[in-house]
């Protein structure tokens, strides 16, 4: 029996701060990070404390539809019923992107995300 799945990768965190991590990057990557951080200054970040709504699900669908490897399309109920944390990035109250993650045994696992591709260049969401 064979089955398909998406790859994963692990990053061993041995830095004691974000600043230490950034200093360890090659200058091009450090420049790229600072540029992206500057673009995102106008975004508010919140941890979702209410139902995952259709606006957020539409962001997930944008990513799913653009994906070159469509393993499975999840229902909106998956996001509503999961115990994972969802961080939402908002532009003037409107959802621009989200990431869904969980932390177990001291490890953070990225699960899914969504973004408005029309805002991607403006805020460097991806």
N, C-alpha and C positions, 0 to 999 in steps of 0.2 A: 504494500500500500504506500502511495506517495501522496504528499500534500504540499501545497504552496503556502509560504508565509513571507512576511516582509523581514528584511534584515534588521539587526540591532547593532548598536555599538556602545561601548562603555568608556567613560572618561574618568580616570582615577584622579580625584581632587587632592592634590598635595599642597596647594597654596593656602595660606591662612587668611587671605583677603582678596577682594576683586582687584585692588591696586597691584598686589603682588602678581596675580595672574596676568594682568595687562602688561606689566613690566617684563614678564617672561615671553611675551609674544614678539615675533619679528615686527619691525617697524611698520611694514605695510599692513599687517593685520590690526595692529594697534590703531593706526590711522583710520582704517575701515570701521573699526568699532566706534571710535570717537565720532566719526561722521554719521554713523547710523544713530548713535545716541542723541546727537544734536537734532537730527531730523524728527525724532520721536518725542521731543520735549513737550509738545502740545497734546500728547495723548495722556489720558488718565487711565490708571490701571486699578482694577478692582477685582476682588475675589467674589465670584458669583454666590449670592446668598438667597437667590430665588430660583424659580423654575428656568430651565434652559428653554428659551423661546424660539419661535420660527425665524427671527432675525439672526440668531446665532447659528441655527441649523443651516440657513442659507449660506453662511460663510463656510461651514463644513462642506456643503455641496459644491461650492466653487472649487475647493481644493480637490475633492473627490473627482469632479468632472475634468479637471486639468491633469490629474494623475495619469502617468503612463502605465501604472500597474494597479488596476482596480481589483483588489482581492475580494472585497465585500463592502457593500454600502450599508452602513449602520442606520437604524431608524432613529428618529428624534427621541424615542423612549429610552434607547440605550444611554443617551447623554443625561436624560432626566433621572434615570434610576441608578446610575453609577455613584459610588461613594467617592470618586476621585474629585480633586480640586480643579476648578476651572477659573483661570485668570482671564479677564476680558480687558482689551485695550479699546478705549473709547475716544472718539473725536466729537467733542461738543455733545456728549450724550449718546451718540450713535456708535454702535459696535463696528470697529474696524477689523478686529482680529480676536482670536482667543486661543489659548492653549489649555489642554486638559492633561493633568499629571497626577501622580500619586507618589507618596513616599512610604517605603517599607524597609525596615531593617537598615535605616540610615542611607538608603539609596533612593534617588529620585528617578521615576520612570515617566518619560513622555509617552502619552497615549495617542492623542489626536489633536488636531488644531484646525482652525479655519481662518480665512482672511478674505478681505475685499480686495481683489486684485486691482481694482481701479484706484485704490489708495496705496498700493504697494510701493511705487516709486517715491511718492510724497513722503511716506513715513518709514520706508525701508523695513516693512513688516516681515518679510521673509528673510 
